Amino acid sequence: MRLSSLLAVAASAVAALASTASLPSYPIANRNPYISAWIRNDQASDFPSARPYFWMGEALTWQVLAKVDAEAYCLFSCTNTTVPPATQLDLAFTATTTTVRLQASTAVFSLEFFSPVSPTNYVRQSLPFSYLTVSVSNLTANARGVLPVVDILNEIDATWTGQGSNVQAFFGETTSGSRYFVVNGTDAVTFGENTQQAAWGNVVLAAHTRYGAVSWQQDTGLNNAAQLATNGTLTGKTAGYVPSNHLALAYRVNGDKSKCTRGSGDGTSTSPSVTFALGLEQDEAFNAFGEPQAFYYRSVVDAGVAPAVDYAFSDFSDARAEGHDVDALIVQQGSALSSTLGNNYTDLLEASLRQTFASLEIVIPADTRDTRKANAWMKEISTDGNVQTTADLLPKAWPIFYVMAPDMMRLLLNPLLEYSLTWTADFGFHDLGKLYPNATGETVAAQEALIVDQTAVMHWMAYAYQKASGDTEYIKPYLGPLTRFADYLVDNGLYTAAQQSSVDSIGATANQTVLAMYSAVALTAFGALTGQDNYTAVGRQFADVIMAEGVAGGHVTAHFGDPASSWISTYPFGFDKMVGLGTFNETSYELQSDWYAGQLSTYGMPFDSSETYAVGEFLPWCAVTSALDVRDGIMNGIHSFLTNGQNNSPGPNWWYVTGASAGTWPGTSNINKPVVGSYWILLAPGLYEES
């Protein structure tokens, strides 16, 4: 049963149990390539002293303090205050939240970092705001039975802008109750980046009076903390900003008469709960071939910080409710898959959701705001920074959309297929731009030489969308270039010329068996896409040749004619099986499954015979064409790596499997990439009875 069809089920139908598994880094604000904040594993046991960081490694200032009657406490990242820390009790995560609980005297505070993921609500998904909800329980009443007043402060600074000291800040408020600080660059470069952070737009921290009285202050971190500790409420100072200052907002809530309940802002509660919003407002978000694009939410929200902030708070209750549904359904689907994988697979689903969806942005033309022209754009994070990369990016993330959000495949395909109408080469293109967020097009001379790879995956992705959606009309305007690409593969896709594939370890070599597999699957996909059986027949002929001439020593070799010492992960089998093409038969699957069984170790298996590292995004593709015990060994290997406590990078997708570095990934590349969406392939409809 497709996960997207289950999203209407109430969260109460299944207990959405948060995971306490150890992650290399924990996501705390993850909405797009620029709102991407994490906590390192080696700091995650002590949030009061931890320092959040942008995925690239830049430290971010984000501090949370609280005062209960006369005593102030640091709850999160108080790196330059003398306020004593609360004691961390535990840390857990779901697919959409990371939650830490801390004790301050008798009071227990909960910090819930929530990043919405909405597979079908593009207004919500495109709004690059995350939320922090702080709740407090176990308050101690005084002799008269009155519970204490609680003050909660949240502050950021210019580190979120990537602009160094070239920044300015201002305070704003709206008639609907929003109170916010904005910090932005004085030398902004629209559609530019500085150390991967956005070099334009407004970073926003906001609160709302629906949760309680709000005060504000911009000053040094020490002064802000001292003001909270002494008076609880802030001074209202907004003048005299210097780049080192912190921008602070604080709620005051009464433990007995709080207006605050978790998520609603109505009624009374003895467990006060307040919510802050943190995000990025950009009037122009993306450059599509010289045409500025705005976030999709601008189809219903006016331009500017104030409307965006008001909308973020007005939508919070519904967004949080959807988040609960998504969390619960992922637990249900993951845990039901197999008694042997159990919670390990659920952990992988939960850890990958925000990382995948936060790599893309849904936009519409800035001038017309016409939602009929909506597109989704994805950044190749941590490697080349390319736009809409075909071979190296999109197909690897495709399984999560195939399972959870089929229409997202259409939004991602739109720019690729439209561009193919103007592309004159017989083979496909590598990407639509070398520097996100600028789609400037591709040239044959400029592209990476992954010719067969980038040609074949166009057919893979198009067929996956058609099968998942049932929309057979969508592809018809693009059959011209897709036919040309298919014919290129017929002529050049079996015994390939020297060229690279998606994994660079093989190098630019000829006669790669994996590239022949790409072609075989692409041709059967094109046959299924168009009803032209002749292409399907050629694809299956290719498969027969590969399994006859590309096998030695009981396994597929990296190249035709290689000795038996050569082997490679045959990951294209996985995509073939996901969409039910049947290009390769069960005998082929069994051959490789038996071989994989002998390559498995604690952290999965290497990509091929020449490497000691795993390519994590392709391991699940190998798993789904393997026997169940081998499948589980592969998936548990991914889990073992992610939870071994030896890594601190955000969401690595490569790691060493053998040798002295086994279980680690010290690199700054292949982190925080959306390719972890591949983990979802096991949930593809029809693969397993349990799903």
Secondary structure, DSSP 8 states (H G I E B T S, - for coil): --GGGGTTS-GGGS----B----SEEEEEESSSSSEEEEEGGGTT-TTT---EETTS-B--EEEEEEETTEEEEEE--TT----B-EEEEEEE-SSEEEEEEEETTEEEEEEEE----SS-HHHHHS-EEEEEEEEE-----TTS---EEEEEEEE-GGGTT-TT-EEEEEEE-TTSEEEEEEEETT--TT-EETTEESSSEEEEEEEGGGSEEEEEEE-HHHHHHHHHHHSS-----SS--TT-EEEEEEEEETTTB---TTT--S-BSS-EEEEEEEEE-S--EEETTEEEEEGGGGTS-SSHHHHHHHHHHHHHHHHHHHHHHHHHHHHHHHHS-TTTHHHHHHHHHHHHHHHHTTEEEEEETTT--GGG-EEEEB-TTTT--BS-TTTTHHHHHHHHHHH-HHHHHHHHHHHHHHHTT--SSS--S-SBSBTTEE----TTTS-S-HHHHHHHHHHHHHHHHHHH--SSTTGGGHHHHHHHHHHHHHHSSS--SB--SSGGG-SBSSBHHHHHHHHHHHHHHHHHHT-HHHHHHHHHHHHHHHHHSEETTEE-SBTT--TT--B--THHHHHHHTT--SS-HHHHHHHHHHHHHH-BTTB--SBTT-SEEETTTHHHHHTTS-HHHHHHHHHHHHHHHTSS---SSS-SEEE-SSTTTT----SSS-S-GGGGGGGGGGSTTS-TT-
